[in-house]
Every structure is written in C-alpha cells, then in structure tokens.
Amino acid sequence: MLSKAEQETVIRWDAEDRIANIDTANPVSIRKLDKLVASHPDVYKCVHVDEQFNAKQYEVDSRYIRFGKPPSEARREAGRRNSPFSA
C-alpha cells in the first residue's frame, strides 16, 4: 500500500498533442476517473492498470483539463451562510 505522499496524480500534455495523459495512484482520483470512463467512454479512456501499485493511466482530450480561479470573498461568505453546518 502506498503512503498518502506516494498517491500522486500527474497530468501531462504538450501544446502540439491534444491528448492529456493522467497517471494516478490516488484512490479518490481513480474512482472519479473510472466513473467518467464509464459514462463518457468516447472522451475518457483507461489505458493502463498497474496492479502492483494500485495505479492507473488515463487519456483524455486536453480541452477537458480545467484550471479554476478561487472564489471571491463574497461567494465564500454566501457559501458559509448557506451551509447546513453554519450555526
């Protein structure tokens, strides 16, 4: 079993190739990606399974890799107000 520090996820792609390669040994990422493979097999593909390290490699069109900006302070405050955990 890998330690938490070893359960990394690496995403690689270059400007010329439209395919992104995702290598992961993180169980949460694997579950999410496996669901995407099952529901969108035309976009997400599992291309390798490493049983020894419980890791998988996936391919996806790079346009589905997203980077998000952090929420504004107003949005965070609204989230806090609407949280079921707020008092």
Distance bins in CASP14 RR format, pairs under 12 A and 6 or more apart:
PFRMAT RR
TARGET T0000
AUTHOR 0000-0000-0000
RMODE 2
METHOD distances of the structure
MODEL  1
1 7 0 0 0 0 1 0 0 0 0 0 0
1 25 0 0 0 0 0 1 0 0 0 0 0
1 27 0 0 0 0 0 1 0 0 0 0 0
1 52 0 0 0 0 0 1 0 0 0 0 0
1 53 0 0 0 0 1 0 0 0 0 0 0
1 54 1 0 0 1 0 0 0 0 0 0 0
1 55 0 0 0 0 0 1 0 0 0 0 0
2 8 0 0 0 0 1 0 0 0 0 0 0
2 24 0 0 0 0 0 1 0 0 0 0 0
2 25 1 0 1 0 0 0 0 0 0 0 0
2 26 0 0 0 0 1 0 0 0 0 0 0
2 27 0 0 0 0 1 0 0 0 0 0 0
2 30 0 0 0 0 0 1 0 0 0 0 0
2 50 0 0 0 0 0 1 0 0 0 0 0
2 52 0 0 0 0 0 1 0 0 0 0 0
2 53 1 0 0 1 0 0 0 0 0 0 0
2 54 1 0 0 1 0 0 0 0 0 0 0
2 55 0 0 0 0 1 0 0 0 0 0 0
3 25 0 0 0 0 0 1 0 0 0 0 0
3 26 0 0 0 0 0 1 0 0 0 0 0
3 53 0 0 0 0 0 1 0 0 0 0 0
4 25 0 0 0 0 0 1 0 0 0 0 0
4 26 0 0 0 0 1 0 0 0 0 0 0
4 27 0 0 0 0 0 1 0 0 0 0 0
4 28 0 0 0 0 0 1 0 0 0 0 0
5 25 0 0 0 0 0 1 0 0 0 0 0
5 26 0 0 0 0 0 1 0 0 0 0 0
6 24 0 0 0 0 0 1 0 0 0 0 0
6 25 1 0 0 1 0 0 0 0 0 0 0
6 26 0 0 0 0 1 0 0 0 0 0 0
6 27 0 0 0 0 0 1 0 0 0 0 0
6 53 0 0 0 0 1 0 0 0 0 0 0
6 54 0 0 0 0 0 1 0 0 0 0 0
6 55 0 0 0 0 1 0 0 0 0 0 0
7 23 0 0 0 0 0 1 0 0 0 0 0
7 24 1 0 0 1 0 0 0 0 0 0 0
7 25 1 0 1 0 0 0 0 0 0 0 0
7 26 1 0 1 0 0 0 0 0 0 0 0
7 27 1 0 0 1 0 0 0 0 0 0 0
7 28 0 0 0 0 1 0 0 0 0 0 0
7 29 0 0 0 0 1 0 0 0 0 0 0
7 30 0 0 0 0 1 0 0 0 0 0 0
7 53 0 0 0 0 1 0 0 0 0 0 0
7 54 0 0 0 0 1 0 0 0 0 0 0
7 55 0 0 0 0 1 0 0 0 0 0 0
7 56 0 0 0 0 0 1 0 0 0 0 0
8 22 0 0 0 0 0 1 0 0 0 0 0
8 23 0 0 0 0 1 0 0 0 0 0 0
8 24 1 0 0 1 0 0 0 0 0 0 0
8 25 1 0 0 1 0 0 0 0 0 0 0
8 26 1 0 0 1 0 0 0 0 0 0 0
8 29 0 0 0 0 1 0 0 0 0 0 0
8 53 0 0 0 0 0 1 0 0 0 0 0
8 55 0 0 0 0 1 0 0 0 0 0 0
9 20 0 0 0 0 0 1 0 0 0 0 0
9 21 0 0 0 0 0 1 0 0 0 0 0
9 22 1 0 0 1 0 0 0 0 0 0 0
9 23 1 0 0 1 0 0 0 0 0 0 0
9 24 1 0 1 0 0 0 0 0 0 0 0
9 25 1 0 0 1 0 0 0 0 0 0 0
9 26 1 0 1 0 0 0 0 0 0 0 0
9 27 0 0 0 0 0 1 0 0 0 0 0
9 28 0 0 0 0 1 0 0 0 0 0 0
9 29 1 0 1 0 0 0 0 0 0 0 0
9 30 0 0 0 0 1 0 0 0 0 0 0
9 32 0 0 0 0 0 1 0 0 0 0 0
9 33 0 0 0 0 1 0 0 0 0 0 0
9 55 0 0 0 0 1 0 0 0 0 0 0
9 56 0 0 0 0 0 1 0 0 0 0 0
9 57 0 0 0 0 0 1 0 0 0 0 0
9 58 0 0 0 0 0 1 0 0 0 0 0
9 65 0 0 0 0 0 1 0 0 0 0 0
10 20 0 0 0 0 0 1 0 0 0 0 0
10 21 0 0 0 0 1 0 0 0 0 0 0
10 22 1 0 0 1 0 0 0 0 0 0 0
10 23 1 0 1 0 0 0 0 0 0 0 0
10 24 1 0 0 1 0 0 0 0 0 0 0
10 25 0 0 0 0 1 0 0 0 0 0 0
10 26 0 0 0 0 0 1 0 0 0 0 0
10 29 0 0 0 0 0 1 0 0 0 0 0
10 55 0 0 0 0 0 1 0 0 0 0 0
10 56 0 0 0 0 0 1 0 0 0 0 0
10 57 0 0 0 0 1 0 0 0 0 0 0
10 58 0 0 0 0 0 1 0 0 0 0 0
11 19 0 0 0 0 0 1 0 0 0 0 0
11 20 1 0 1 0 0 0 0 0 0 0 0
11 21 1 0 0 1 0 0 0 0 0 0 0
11 22 1 0 1 0 0 0 0 0 0 0 0
11 23 0 0 0 0 1 0 0 0 0 0 0
11 24 0 0 0 0 1 0 0 0 0 0 0
11 26 0 0 0 0 0 1 0 0 0 0 0
11 29 0 0 0 0 0 1 0 0 0 0 0
11 33 0 0 0 0 0 1 0 0 0 0 0
11 57 0 0 0 0 0 1 0 0 0 0 0
11 58 0 0 0 0 1 0 0 0 0 0 0
11 59 0 0 0 0 0 1 0 0 0 0 0
11 60 0 0 0 0 1 0 0 0 0 0 0
11 62 0 0 0 0 1 0 0 0 0 0 0
11 64 0 0 0 0 0 1 0 0 0 0 0
11 65 1 0 0 1 0 0 0 0 0 0 0
11 66 0 0 0 0 0 1 0 0 0 0 0
11 67 0 0 0 0 0 1 0 0 0 0 0
12 19 0 0 0 0 1 0 0 0 0 0 0
12 20 1 0 0 1 0 0 0 0 0 0 0
12 21 1 0 1 0 0 0 0 0 0 0 0
12 22 0 0 0 0 1 0 0 0 0 0 0
12 23 1 0 0 1 0 0 0 0 0 0 0
12 24 0 0 0 0 0 1 0 0 0 0 0
12 57 0 0 0 0 0 1 0 0 0 0 0
12 58 0 0 0 0 0 1 0 0 0 0 0
12 59 0 0 0 0 0 1 0 0 0 0 0
12 60 0 0 0 0 0 1 0 0 0 0 0
12 62 0 0 0 0 1 0 0 0 0 0 0
12 65 0 0 0 0 0 1 0 0 0 0 0
13 19 1 0 0 1 0 0 0 0 0 0 0
13 20 1 1 0 0 0 0 0 0 0 0 0
13 21 1 0 0 1 0 0 0 0 0 0 0
13 22 0 0 0 0 1 0 0 0 0 0 0
13 23 0 0 0 0 0 1 0 0 0 0 0
13 58 0 0 0 0 0 1 0 0 0 0 0
13 59 0 0 0 0 1 0 0 0 0 0 0
13 60 0 0 0 0 1 0 0 0 0 0 0
13 61 0 0 0 0 1 0 0 0 0 0 0
13 62 1 0 1 0 0 0 0 0 0 0 0
13 63 0 0 0 0 0 1 0 0 0 0 0
13 64 0 0 0 0 0 1 0 0 0 0 0
13 65 1 0 0 1 0 0 0 0 0 0 0
14 20 0 0 0 0 1 0 0 0 0 0 0
14 21 0 0 0 0 0 1 0 0 0 0 0
14 62 0 0 0 0 1 0 0 0 0 0 0
15 62 0 0 0 0 1 0 0 0 0 0 0
16 62 0 0 0 0 0 1 0 0 0 0 0
17 59 0 0 0 0 0 1 0 0 0 0 0
17 60 0 0 0 0 0 1 0 0 0 0 0
17 61 0 0 0 0 0 1 0 0 0 0 0
17 62 1 0 0 1 0 0 0 0 0 0 0
18 43 0 0 0 0 0 1 0 0 0 0 0
18 59 0 0 0 0 0 1 0 0 0 0 0
18 60 0 0 0 0 1 0 0 0 0 0 0
18 61 1 0 1 0 0 0 0 0 0 0 0
18 62 1 0 1 0 0 0 0 0 0 0 0
18 63 1 0 0 1 0 0 0 0 0 0 0
18 64 0 0 0 0 0 1 0 0 0 0 0
18 65 0 0 0 0 0 1 0 0 0 0 0
19 43 0 0 0 0 0 1 0 0 0 0 0
19 44 0 0 0 0 0 1 0 0 0 0 0
19 45 0 0 0 0 1 0 0 0 0 0 0
19 47 0 0 0 0 1 0 0 0 0 0 0
19 57 0 0 0 0 0 1 0 0 0 0 0
19 58 0 0 0 0 0 1 0 0 0 0 0
19 59 1 0 1 0 0 0 0 0 0 0 0
19 60 1 0 0 1 0 0 0 0 0 0 0
19 61 1 0 0 1 0 0 0 0 0 0 0
19 62 1 0 0 1 0 0 0 0 0 0 0
19 63 0 0 0 0 0 1 0 0 0 0 0
19 64 0 0 0 0 0 1 0 0 0 0 0
19 65 0 0 0 0 0 1 0 0 0 0 0
20 33 0 0 0 0 0 1 0 0 0 0 0
20 43 0 0 0 0 0 1 0 0 0 0 0
20 44 0 0 0 0 0 1 0 0 0 0 0
20 45 0 0 0 0 0 1 0 0 0 0 0
20 47 0 0 0 0 0 1 0 0 0 0 0
20 57 0 0 0 0 0 1 0 0 0 0 0
20 58 0 0 0 0 1 0 0 0 0 0 0
20 59 1 0 0 1 0 0 0 0 0 0 0
20 60 1 0 1 0 0 0 0 0 0 0 0
20 61 1 0 0 1 0 0 0 0 0 0 0
20 62 1 0 1 0 0 0 0 0 0 0 0
20 63 0 0 0 0 1 0 0 0 0 0 0
20 64 1 0 0 1 0 0 0 0 0 0 0
20 65 1 0 1 0 0 0 0 0 0 0 0
20 66 0 0 0 0 0 1 0 0 0 0 0
21 33 0 0 0 0 0 1 0 0 0 0 0
21 44 0 0 0 0 0 1 0 0 0 0 0
21 45 0 0 0 0 0 1 0 0 0 0 0
21 46 0 0 0 0 0 1 0 0 0 0 0
21 47 0 0 0 0 1 0 0 0 0 0 0
21 48 0 0 0 0 1 0 0 0 0 0 0
21 56 0 0 0 0 0 1 0 0 0 0 0
21 57 1 0 0 1 0 0 0 0 0 0 0
21 58 1 0 0 1 0 0 0 0 0 0 0
21 59 1 0 1 0 0 0 0 0 0 0 0
21 60 0 0 0 0 1 0 0 0 0 0 0
21 61 0 0 0 0 0 1 0 0 0 0 0
21 62 0 0 0 0 1 0 0 0 0 0 0
21 65 0 0 0 0 0 1 0 0 0 0 0
22 29 1 0 0 1 0 0 0 0 0 0 0
22 30 0 0 0 0 1 0 0 0 0 0 0
22 32 0 0 0 0 0 1 0 0 0 0 0
22 33 1 0 0 1 0 0 0 0 0 0 0
22 34 0 0 0 0 0 1 0 0 0 0 0
22 36 0 0 0 0 0 1 0 0 0 0 0
22 37 0 0 0 0 0 1 0 0 0 0 0
22 44 0 0 0 0 1 0 0 0 0 0 0
22 45 0 0 0 0 0 1 0 0 0 0 0
22 46 0 0 0 0 1 0 0 0 0 0 0
22 47 0 0 0 0 1 0 0 0 0 0 0
22 48 0 0 0 0 0 1 0 0 0 0 0
22 55 0 0 0 0 0 1 0 0 0 0 0
22 56 0 0 0 0 1 0 0 0 0 0 0
22 57 1 0 0 1 0 0 0 0 0 0 0
22 58 1 0 1 0 0 0 0 0 0 0 0
22 59 1 0 0 1 0 0 0 0 0 0 0
22 60 1 0 0 1 0 0 0 0 0 0 0
22 61 0 0 0 0 0 1 0 0 0 0 0
22 62 0 0 0 0 0 1 0 0 0 0 0
22 64 0 0 0 0 0 1 0 0 0 0 0
22 65 0 0 0 0 1 0 0 0 0 0 0
23 29 0 0 0 0 1 0 0 0 0 0 0
23 30 0 0 0 0 0 1 0 0 0 0 0
23 33 0 0 0 0 0 1 0 0 0 0 0
23 46 0 0 0 0 0 1 0 0 0 0 0
23 47 0 0 0 0 0 1 0 0 0 0 0
23 48 0 0 0 0 1 0 0 0 0 0 0
23 49 0 0 0 0 0 1 0 0 0 0 0
23 50 0 0 0 0 1 0 0 0 0 0 0
23 53 0 0 0 0 0 1 0 0 0 0 0
23 55 1 0 0 1 0 0 0 0 0 0 0
23 56 1 0 0 1 0 0 0 0 0 0 0
23 57 1 0 1 0 0 0 0 0 0 0 0
23 58 0 0 0 0 1 0 0 0 0 0 0
23 59 0 0 0 0 0 1 0 0 0 0 0
24 30 1 0 1 0 0 0 0 0 0 0 0
24 31 0 0 0 0 0 1 0 0 0 0 0
24 32 0 0 0 0 1 0 0 0 0 0 0
24 33 1 0 0 1 0 0 0 0 0 0 0
24 34 0 0 0 0 0 1 0 0 0 0 0
24 46 0 0 0 0 0 1 0 0 0 0 0
24 48 0 0 0 0 0 1 0 0 0 0 0
24 49 0 0 0 0 0 1 0 0 0 0 0
24 50 0 0 0 0 0 1 0 0 0 0 0
24 53 0 0 0 0 0 1 0 0 0 0 0
24 54 0 0 0 0 1 0 0 0 0 0 0
24 55 1 0 0 1 0 0 0 0 0 0 0
24 56 1 0 0 1 0 0 0 0 0 0 0
24 57 1 0 0 1 0 0 0 0 0 0 0
24 58 1 0 0 1 0 0 0 0 0 0 0
25 33 0 0 0 0 0 1 0 0 0 0 0
25 49 0 0 0 0 0 1 0 0 0 0 0
25 50 1 0 0 1 0 0 0 0 0 0 0
25 51 0 0 0 0 0 1 0 0 0 0 0
25 52 0 0 0 0 0 1 0 0 0 0 0
25 53 1 0 1 0 0 0 0 0 0 0 0
25 54 1 0 0 1 0 0 0 0 0 0 0
25 55 1 1 0 0 0 0 0 0 0 0 0
25 56 0 0 0 0 1 0 0 0 0 0 0
25 57 0 0 0 0 0 1 0 0 0 0 0
26 32 0 0 0 0 1 0 0 0 0 0 0
26 33 0 0 0 0 1 0 0 0 0 0 0
26 53 0 0 0 0 0 1 0 0 0 0 0
26 54 0 0 0 0 1 0 0 0 0 0 0
26 55 0 0 0 0 1 0 0 0 0 0 0
26 56 0 0 0 0 1 0 0 0 0 0 0
27 33 0 0 0 0 0 1 0 0 0 0 0
27 34 0 0 0 0 0 1 0 0 0 0 0
27 53 0 0 0 0 0 1 0 0 0 0 0
27 54 1 0 0 1 0 0 0 0 0 0 0
27 55 0 0 0 0 0 1 0 0 0 0 0
27 56 0 0 0 0 0 1 0 0 0 0 0
28 34 0 0 0 0 0 1 0 0 0 0 0
28 35 0 0 0 0 0 1 0 0 0 0 0
29 35 0 0 0 0 0 1 0 0 0 0 0
29 36 0 0 0 0 0 1 0 0 0 0 0
29 54 0 0 0 0 0 1 0 0 0 0 0
29 55 0 0 0 0 0 1 0 0 0 0 0
29 56 0 0 0 0 1 0 0 0 0 0 0
29 57 0 0 0 0 0 1 0 0 0 0 0
29 58 0 0 0 0 1 0 0 0 0 0 0
30 36 0 0 0 0 0 1 0 0 0 0 0
30 37 0 0 0 0 0 1 0 0 0 0 0
30 46 0 0 0 0 1 0 0 0 0 0 0
30 49 0 0 0 0 1 0 0 0 0 0 0
30 50 0 0 0 0 0 1 0 0 0 0 0
30 53 0 0 0 0 0 1 0 0 0 0 0
30 54 1 0 0 1 0 0 0 0 0 0 0
30 55 1 0 0 1 0 0 0 0 0 0 0
30 56 1 0 1 0 0 0 0 0 0 0 0
30 57 0 0 0 0 0 1 0 0 0 0 0
30 58 0 0 0 0 1 0 0 0 0 0 0
31 37 0 0 0 0 0 1 0 0 0 0 0
31 38 0 0 0 0 0 1 0 0 0 0 0
31 54 0 0 0 0 0 1 0 0 0 0 0
31 56 0 0 0 0 0 1 0 0 0 0 0
32 38 0 0 0 0 0 1 0 0 0 0 0
32 39 0 0 0 0 0 1 0 0 0 0 0
32 44 0 0 0 0 0 1 0 0 0 0 0
32 56 0 0 0 0 0 1 0 0 0 0 0
32 58 0 0 0 0 0 1 0 0 0 0 0
32 60 0 0 0 0 0 1 0 0 0 0 0
33 39 0 0 0 0 0 1 0 0 0 0 0
33 40 0 0 0 0 0 1 0 0 0 0 0
33 43 0 0 0 0 0 1 0 0 0 0 0
33 44 1 0 0 1 0 0 0 0 0 0 0
33 45 0 0 0 0 1 0 0 0 0 0 0
33 46 1 0 0 1 0 0 0 0 0 0 0
33 47 0 0 0 0 0 1 0 0 0 0 0
33 49 0 0 0 0 0 1 0 0 0 0 0
33 55 0 0 0 0 0 1 0 0 0 0 0
33 56 1 0 0 1 0 0 0 0 0 0 0
33 57 0 0 0 0 1 0 0 0 0 0 0
33 58 1 0 1 0 0 0 0 0 0 0 0
33 59 0 0 0 0 0 1 0 0 0 0 0
33 60 0 0 0 0 1 0 0 0 0 0 0
33 64 0 0 0 0 0 1 0 0 0 0 0
34 40 0 0 0 0 0 1 0 0 0 0 0
34 41 0 0 0 0 0 1 0 0 0 0 0
34 44 0 0 0 0 1 0 0 0 0 0 0
34 45 0 0 0 0 0 1 0 0 0 0 0
34 46 1 0 0 1 0 0 0 0 0 0 0
34 49 0 0 0 0 0 1 0 0 0 0 0
34 56 1 0 0 1 0 0 0 0 0 0 0
34 58 0 0 0 0 1 0 0 0 0 0 0
35 41 0 0 0 0 0 1 0 0 0 0 0
35 44 0 0 0 0 1 0 0 0 0 0 0
35 46 0 0 0 0 0 1 0 0 0 0 0
35 58 0 0 0 0 0 1 0 0 0 0 0
36 42 0 0 0 0 0 1 0 0 0 0 0
36 43 1 0 0 1 0 0 0 0 0 0 0
36 44 1 0 1 0 0 0 0 0 0 0 0
36 45 0 0 0 0 1 0 0 0 0 0 0
36 46 0 0 0 0 1 0 0 0 0 0 0
36 56 0 0 0 0 0 1 0 0 0 0 0
36 58 0 0 0 0 1 0 0 0 0 0 0
36 59 0 0 0 0 0 1 0 0 0 0 0
36 60 1 0 0 1 0 0 0 0 0 0 0
36 61 0 0 0 0 0 1 0 0 0 0 0
36 64 0 0 0 0 1 0 0 0 0 0 0
37 43 0 0 0 0 1 0 0 0 0 0 0
37 44 1 0 1 0 0 0 0 0 0 0 0
37 45 1 0 0 1 0 0 0 0 0 0 0
37 46 1 0 1 0 0 0 0 0 0 0 0
37 47 0 0 0 0 0 1 0 0 0 0 0
37 49 0 0 0 0 0 1 0 0 0 0 0
37 56 0 0 0 0 1 0 0 0 0 0 0
37 57 0 0 0 0 0 1 0 0 0 0 0
37 58 1 0 0 1 0 0 0 0 0 0 0
37 59 0 0 0 0 0 1 0 0 0 0 0
37 60 0 0 0 0 1 0 0 0 0 0 0
38 44 0 0 0 0 1 0 0 0 0 0 0
38 45 0 0 0 0 0 1 0 0 0 0 0
38 46 0 0 0 0 1 0 0 0 0 0 0
40 46 0 0 0 0 0 1 0 0 0 0 0
40 58 0 0 0 0 0 1 0 0 0 0 0
40 60 0 0 0 0 1 0 0 0 0 0 0
40 61 0 0 0 0 0 1 0 0 0 0 0
40 64 0 0 0 0 1 0 0 0 0 0 0
41 58 0 0 0 0 0 1 0 0 0 0 0
41 59 0 0 0 0 0 1 0 0 0 0 0
41 60 0 0 0 0 0 1 0 0 0 0 0
42 59 0 0 0 0 0 1 0 0 0 0 0
42 60 0 0 0 0 0 1 0 0 0 0 0
42 61 0 0 0 0 1 0 0 0 0 0 0
42 64 0 0 0 0 0 1 0 0 0 0 0
43 58 0 0 0 0 0 1 0 0 0 0 0
43 59 0 0 0 0 1 0 0 0 0 0 0
43 60 1 0 0 1 0 0 0 0 0 0 0
43 61 1 0 0 1 0 0 0 0 0 0 0
43 62 0 0 0 0 0 1 0 0 0 0 0
43 63 0 0 0 0 1 0 0 0 0 0 0
43 64 1 0 0 1 0 0 0 0 0 0 0
43 65 0 0 0 0 0 1 0 0 0 0 0
44 56 0 0 0 0 0 1 0 0 0 0 0
44 57 0 0 0 0 0 1 0 0 0 0 0
44 58 1 0 0 1 0 0 0 0 0 0 0
44 59 1 0 0 1 0 0 0 0 0 0 0
44 60 1 0 1 0 0 0 0 0 0 0 0
44 61 0 0 0 0 1 0 0 0 0 0 0
44 64 1 0 0 1 0 0 0 0 0 0 0
44 65 0 0 0 0 0 1 0 0 0 0 0
45 56 0 0 0 0 0 1 0 0 0 0 0
45 57 0 0 0 0 1 0 0 0 0 0 0
45 58 1 0 0 1 0 0 0 0 0 0 0
45 59 1 0 1 0 0 0 0 0 0 0 0
45 60 1 0 0 1 0 0 0 0 0 0 0
45 61 0 0 0 0 0 1 0 0 0 0 0
45 64 0 0 0 0 0 1 0 0 0 0 0
46 55 0 0 0 0 0 1 0 0 0 0 0
46 56 1 0 1 0 0 0 0 0 0 0 0
46 57 1 0 0 1 0 0 0 0 0 0 0
46 58 1 0 1 0 0 0 0 0 0 0 0
46 59 0 0 0 0 1 0 0 0 0 0 0
46 60 0 0 0 0 0 1 0 0 0 0 0
47 56 0 0 0 0 1 0 0 0 0 0 0
47 57 1 0 1 0 0 0 0 0 0 0 0
47 58 1 0 0 1 0 0 0 0 0 0 0
47 59 1 0 1 0 0 0 0 0 0 0 0
47 60 0 0 0 0 0 1 0 0 0 0 0
48 55 0 0 0 0 1 0 0 0 0 0 0
48 56 1 0 0 1 0 0 0 0 0 0 0
48 57 1 1 0 0 0 0 0 0 0 0 0
48 58 0 0 0 0 1 0 0 0 0 0 0
48 59 0 0 0 0 1 0 0 0 0 0 0
49 55 1 0 0 1 0 0 0 0 0 0 0
49 56 1 0 1 0 0 0 0 0 0 0 0
49 57 1 0 0 1 0 0 0 0 0 0 0
49 58 0 0 0 0 0 1 0 0 0 0 0
50 56 1 0 0 1 0 0 0 0 0 0 0
50 57 1 0 0 1 0 0 0 0 0 0 0
58 64 0 0 0 0 0 1 0 0 0 0 0
58 65 0 0 0 0 0 1 0 0 0 0 0
59 65 0 0 0 0 0 1 0 0 0 0 0
60 66 0 0 0 0 0 1 0 0 0 0 0
69 75 0 0 0 0 0 1 0 0 0 0 0
70 76 0 0 0 0 1 0 0 0 0 0 0
71 77 0 0 0 0 1 0 0 0 0 0 0
71 78 0 0 0 0 1 0 0 0 0 0 0
71 79 0 0 0 0 1 0 0 0 0 0 0
71 80 0 0 0 0 0 1 0 0 0 0 0
72 78 0 0 0 0 1 0 0 0 0 0 0
72 79 0 0 0 0 0 1 0 0 0 0 0
73 79 0 0 0 0 0 1 0 0 0 0 0
73 80 0 0 0 0 0 1 0 0 0 0 0
74 80 0 0 0 0 0 1 0 0 0 0 0
74 81 0 0 0 0 0 1 0 0 0 0 0
75 81 0 0 0 0 0 1 0 0 0 0 0
75 82 0 0 0 0 0 1 0 0 0 0 0
76 82 0 0 0 0 0 1 0 0 0 0 0
76 83 0 0 0 0 0 1 0 0 0 0 0
77 83 0 0 0 0 0 1 0 0 0 0 0
77 86 0 0 0 0 0 1 0 0 0 0 0
78 86 0 0 0 0 0 1 0 0 0 0 0
79 85 0 0 0 0 0 1 0 0 0 0 0
79 86 0 0 0 0 1 0 0 0 0 0 0
80 86 1 0 1 0 0 0 0 0 0 0 0
80 87 0 0 0 0 0 1 0 0 0 0 0
81 87 0 0 0 0 0 1 0 0 0 0 0
END
